[in-house]
Amino acid sequence: MLAGIAAYALWGLFPLYWPLLNPAGAMEILAHRIMWSLAAVLAMCAVLRHWAWVRTLGRRRLGLLTVAAVVISANWGTYIYAVNTGHTIEASLGYFINPLISILLGVVVFRERLRAGQWAAVGLGAAAVAVLTADYGRLPWIALVLACSFGTYGLVKKFADMPSVESLAVETAVMFAPALALALALEAGGSAAFGHHGAGNMALLAGAGVVTAIPLLLFNAAATRIPMSTVGMLQYLAPVLQFLIGLLVQHEHMPPSRWIGFLLVWAALIVLTADGMSAGRRARRAVRSPAPETA
């Protein structure tokens, strides 16, 4: 439980880290995050002598993880851009509505049938997006990109069926060459920060790999030891912290209409959580008291 809380707390505190990397832009931070994350994960595998998983990769799994790599890179880049341009609250919205996107993906991809509570949650989420669109004067595209990309990432990872650390190694390896090319292009164009703003800035850019890997390891430790229903509840800790950082630390504007939109989202999550807990109780009762066999 402590490992799970620590993992989501660290993810929730990310908005405090990325601004420290200024004057590096979002694309340069993304490139270094990918490259140094690969270095951090490979170092962990080397220390643990954990390489057997490479033999189980296969073409299908590699293809799926390549798609996952592209999707999560888009997610990372959008998130870094949001935090460093004063849209941390909108970024938190993306992770609040992510469970609703996952439900919709289940309907579209797996033809799942939704319960009444799930439909109510999706309806409240749609109403929230409409309210926030009116408030922003545009679609809350940062939140939608983050939610849809992370939902798609989770879907692809479900098909790939590979543990998170090994998966991250493959994903960052796939994106390493494009990331390196981007970093070199920024250097050639004279807009790179790495190596031009002191050792502290270089260390912070390199540290992007460590801050990516550590919460992932903590999450793996938690996910294998506590029920997934508990993990599902803990996931809300990260966007709550992101929201509070945007509101109280970065002092982002929150007019009344925006509060209404967020209240609708939170209501949707309450309905979704209550429905999930109720369905879980019914399932456990059914297991304990199976129906009598019929001739």
C-alpha positions as CSV (number, residue, x, y, z in Angstrom):
1,M,0.0,0.0,0.0
2,L,2.8,2.4,0.9
3,A,4.5,1.6,-2.5
4,G,1.3,2.4,-4.3
5,I,0.7,5.7,-2.5
6,A,4.3,6.7,-3.1
7,A,4.0,5.8,-6.9
8,Y,0.9,7.9,-7.4
9,A,2.2,10.7,-5.2
10,L,5.3,11.0,-7.3
11,W,3.3,11.0,-10.5
12,G,1.1,13.7,-8.9
13,L,4.2,15.8,-8.1
14,F,5.5,15.8,-11.6
15,P,4.2,19.4,-12.2
16,L,6.8,20.6,-9.8
17,Y,9.6,18.9,-11.6
18,W,9.2,19.8,-15.3
19,P,9.3,23.6,-14.8
20,L,12.7,23.2,-13.1
21,L,14.1,22.2,-16.5
22,N,13.6,25.6,-18.0
23,P,14.8,27.1,-20.4
24,A,14.5,23.6,-22.1
25,G,11.4,23.5,-24.2
26,A,8.8,20.7,-24.1
27,M,10.2,18.8,-27.1
28,E,13.8,18.9,-25.7
29,I,12.5,17.7,-22.3
30,L,10.6,14.9,-24.0
31,A,13.6,13.8,-26.0
32,H,15.8,13.6,-22.9
33,R,13.1,11.9,-20.9
34,I,12.9,9.1,-23.5
35,M,16.7,8.7,-23.7
36,W,17.5,8.8,-20.0
37,S,14.5,6.6,-19.2
38,L,16.0,4.0,-21.5
39,A,19.4,4.3,-19.7
40,A,17.7,4.0,-16.2
41,V,15.7,0.9,-17.1
42,L,18.6,-0.8,-18.8
43,A,20.7,-0.1,-15.7
44,M,18.0,-1.7,-13.5
45,C,17.9,-4.8,-15.8
46,A,21.7,-5.0,-15.7
47,V,21.8,-4.8,-11.9
48,L,19.0,-7.4,-11.5
49,R,20.4,-9.5,-14.4
50,H,16.9,-9.6,-15.8
51,W,17.2,-10.2,-19.5
52,A,15.2,-13.4,-20.0
53,W,12.1,-11.4,-21.2
54,V,14.0,-10.4,-24.4
55,R,13.5,-13.9,-25.8
56,T,9.7,-13.7,-25.3
57,L,9.4,-10.5,-27.3
58,G,8.3,-11.7,-30.7
59,R,7.1,-9.7,-33.7
60,R,3.5,-9.2,-32.6
61,R,4.5,-8.0,-29.1
62,L,7.2,-5.7,-30.6
63,G,4.6,-4.2,-33.0
64,L,2.2,-3.5,-30.2
65,L,4.8,-2.0,-28.0
66,T,5.9,0.2,-30.9
67,V,2.4,1.6,-31.1
68,A,2.4,2.0,-27.3
69,A,5.7,3.9,-27.6
70,V,4.3,6.4,-30.1
71,V,1.2,6.9,-28.0
72,I,2.9,7.4,-24.7
73,S,5.4,9.8,-26.2
74,A,2.5,11.9,-27.4
75,N,1.1,11.7,-23.9
76,W,4.4,12.7,-22.3
77,G,5.0,15.6,-24.7
78,T,1.5,17.0,-24.2
79,Y,1.7,16.7,-20.4
80,I,5.1,18.5,-20.3
81,Y,3.8,21.2,-22.6
82,A,0.7,21.7,-20.4
83,V,2.6,22.0,-17.2
84,N,5.2,24.3,-18.6
85,T,2.7,26.6,-20.2
86,G,0.3,27.1,-17.2
87,H,-2.3,24.4,-18.0
88,T,-1.6,22.0,-15.1
89,I,-5.3,22.0,-14.0
90,E,-6.4,21.1,-17.5
91,A,-3.8,18.3,-17.5
92,S,-5.2,17.0,-14.2
93,L,-8.6,16.9,-15.9
94,G,-7.3,14.5,-18.5
95,Y,-6.4,12.0,-15.8
96,F,-9.7,12.5,-14.0
97,I,-11.6,11.6,-17.1
98,N,-9.3,8.8,-18.2
99,P,-11.4,6.1,-16.4
100,L,-14.4,7.2,-18.5
101,I,-12.3,6.9,-21.7
102,S,-11.3,3.4,-20.7
103,I,-15.0,2.5,-20.3
104,L,-15.8,3.8,-23.8
105,L,-12.8,1.9,-25.2
106,G,-14.2,-1.3,-23.5
107,V,-17.5,-0.7,-25.3
108,V,-16.0,0.0,-28.7
109,V,-13.2,-2.6,-28.7
110,F,-14.5,-5.4,-26.5
111,R,-18.3,-4.8,-27.0
112,E,-18.7,-4.6,-23.3
113,R,-22.2,-3.9,-22.0
114,L,-22.4,-1.0,-19.5
115,R,-24.3,-1.0,-16.3
116,A,-26.7,1.9,-15.5
117,G,-24.2,3.5,-13.2
118,Q,-21.5,3.4,-15.8
119,W,-23.7,5.0,-18.4
120,A,-24.6,7.7,-15.8
121,A,-20.9,8.4,-15.2
122,V,-20.2,8.6,-18.9
123,G,-23.1,11.0,-19.3
124,L,-21.8,13.3,-16.5
125,G,-18.4,13.2,-18.1
126,A,-19.8,14.3,-21.4
127,A,-21.7,17.1,-19.7
128,A,-18.5,18.2,-18.0
129,V,-16.6,18.4,-21.3
130,A,-19.5,20.5,-22.8
131,V,-19.4,22.9,-19.8
132,L,-15.6,23.2,-19.9
133,T,-15.7,23.7,-23.7
134,A,-18.0,26.7,-23.1
135,D,-15.7,27.9,-20.3
136,Y,-12.4,27.7,-22.3
137,G,-14.0,28.8,-25.5
138,R,-12.5,25.7,-27.1
139,L,-12.4,22.0,-26.6
140,P,-10.3,21.1,-23.5
141,W,-7.9,19.5,-26.0
142,I,-5.0,19.0,-23.6
143,A,-7.2,17.0,-21.2
144,L,-8.8,15.0,-24.1
145,V,-5.4,14.2,-25.7
146,L,-4.0,13.1,-22.3
147,A,-7.1,11.0,-21.5
148,C,-7.4,9.4,-25.0
149,S,-3.7,8.7,-25.4
150,F,-3.3,7.1,-21.9
151,G,-6.5,5.1,-22.4
152,T,-5.2,3.9,-25.8
153,Y,-1.8,3.1,-24.2
154,G,-3.5,1.0,-21.6
155,L,-5.5,-0.8,-24.2
156,V,-2.4,-1.6,-26.4
157,K,-0.5,-2.7,-23.3
158,K,-3.4,-5.1,-22.4
159,F,-2.9,-6.8,-25.8
160,A,0.9,-6.8,-25.4
161,D,0.6,-8.4,-22.0
162,M,4.1,-7.4,-20.8
163,P,5.2,-6.1,-17.3
164,S,5.7,-2.4,-17.1
165,V,9.4,-2.2,-16.6
166,E,10.2,-4.5,-19.5
167,S,7.6,-2.7,-21.6
168,L,9.2,0.6,-20.8
169,A,12.6,-0.7,-21.9
170,V,11.2,-1.7,-25.3
171,E,9.1,1.5,-25.7
172,T,12.0,3.8,-25.0
173,A,14.4,1.7,-27.1
174,V,11.9,2.1,-30.0
175,M,11.8,5.9,-29.5
176,F,15.5,6.4,-28.7
177,A,16.6,7.1,-32.3
178,P,13.9,9.7,-32.9
179,A,14.6,11.3,-29.5
180,L,18.3,11.5,-30.2
181,A,17.7,12.9,-33.7
182,L,15.4,15.6,-32.1
183,A,18.0,16.5,-29.5
184,L,20.7,16.8,-32.1
185,A,18.5,18.9,-34.4
186,L,17.8,21.3,-31.5
187,E,21.5,21.4,-30.7
188,A,22.3,22.2,-34.4
189,G,19.6,24.8,-34.5
190,G,21.0,26.6,-31.4
191,S,17.8,26.2,-29.4
192,A,19.0,23.3,-27.1
193,A,19.4,24.0,-23.4
194,F,21.3,20.8,-22.5
195,G,25.0,21.7,-22.0
196,H,24.4,25.4,-22.3
197,H,22.9,26.3,-18.9
198,G,25.2,24.8,-16.3
199,A,25.6,21.4,-14.7
200,G,22.4,21.7,-12.7
201,N,20.3,22.0,-15.8
202,M,22.1,19.0,-17.3
203,A,21.6,16.9,-14.2
204,L,17.9,17.8,-14.1
205,L,17.4,16.8,-17.7
206,A,19.2,13.5,-17.1
207,G,17.2,13.0,-14.0
208,A,14.1,12.8,-16.1
209,G,14.9,9.2,-16.6
210,V,15.2,8.4,-12.9
211,V,11.9,10.2,-12.0
212,T,10.2,8.2,-14.7
213,A,11.6,4.9,-13.6
214,I,11.2,5.1,-9.8
215,P,7.4,5.5,-9.6
216,L,7.0,2.8,-12.2
217,L,9.0,0.4,-10.0
218,L,6.9,1.4,-6.9
219,F,3.7,0.8,-8.9
220,N,4.9,-2.7,-10.0
221,A,5.6,-3.5,-6.3
222,A,2.2,-2.4,-5.3
223,A,0.2,-3.9,-8.2
224,T,1.6,-7.4,-7.4
225,R,0.7,-7.2,-3.7
226,I,-2.6,-5.4,-3.3
227,P,-6.0,-5.8,-4.9
228,M,-6.6,-4.1,-8.2
229,S,-9.6,-2.4,-6.8
230,T,-7.3,-0.7,-4.3
231,V,-4.9,0.3,-7.1
232,G,-7.9,1.7,-8.9
233,M,-8.8,3.9,-5.9
234,L,-5.2,5.1,-5.5
235,Q,-5.0,6.3,-9.1
236,Y,-7.1,9.4,-8.2
237,L,-4.3,10.6,-5.9
238,A,-2.1,11.7,-8.9
239,P,-4.7,14.1,-10.6
240,V,-5.8,15.4,-7.2
241,L,-2.2,16.4,-6.4
242,Q,-1.8,17.9,-9.9
243,F,-5.0,19.9,-9.5
244,L,-3.9,21.2,-6.1
245,I,-0.5,22.2,-7.5
246,G,-2.1,24.0,-10.4
247,L,-4.5,25.8,-8.1
248,L,-2.4,26.5,-5.0
249,V,1.2,26.6,-6.2
250,Q,1.0,27.8,-9.8
251,H,-2.1,29.9,-9.1
252,E,-4.0,29.0,-12.3
253,H,-7.3,30.8,-12.8
254,M,-10.5,28.8,-11.9
255,P,-13.7,30.8,-12.7
256,P,-17.0,29.5,-11.4
257,S,-17.9,27.8,-14.7
258,R,-14.7,25.8,-14.6
259,W,-15.5,24.7,-11.1
260,I,-18.9,23.4,-12.4
261,G,-17.1,21.4,-15.0
262,F,-14.8,19.8,-12.6
263,L,-17.6,19.1,-10.1
264,L,-19.4,17.2,-12.8
265,V,-16.3,15.1,-13.5
266,W,-15.8,14.4,-9.8
267,A,-19.5,13.4,-9.6
268,A,-19.0,11.0,-12.5
269,L,-16.0,9.4,-10.7
270,I,-18.1,9.0,-7.5
271,V,-20.9,7.3,-9.4
272,L,-18.4,5.1,-11.2
273,T,-16.6,4.1,-8.0
274,A,-19.9,3.4,-6.2
275,D,-21.1,1.3,-9.1
276,G,-17.9,-0.6,-9.3
277,M,-17.9,-1.4,-5.5
278,S,-21.6,-2.5,-5.7
279,A,-20.8,-4.8,-8.7
280,G,-17.8,-6.2,-6.8
281,R,-20.0,-7.0,-3.8
282,R,-22.6,-8.8,-6.0
283,A,-19.9,-10.8,-7.7
284,R,-18.4,-11.9,-4.3
285,R,-21.9,-12.9,-3.1
286,A,-22.4,-14.9,-6.2
287,V,-19.2,-16.8,-5.7
288,R,-20.0,-17.5,-2.1
289,S,-23.5,-18.7,-2.9
290,P,-23.6,-20.3,-6.3
291,A,-26.9,-21.0,-7.9
292,P,-28.1,-24.6,-7.5
293,E,-27.6,-26.9,-10.5
294,T,-30.5,-27.6,-12.7
295,A,-31.2,-30.9,-14.4
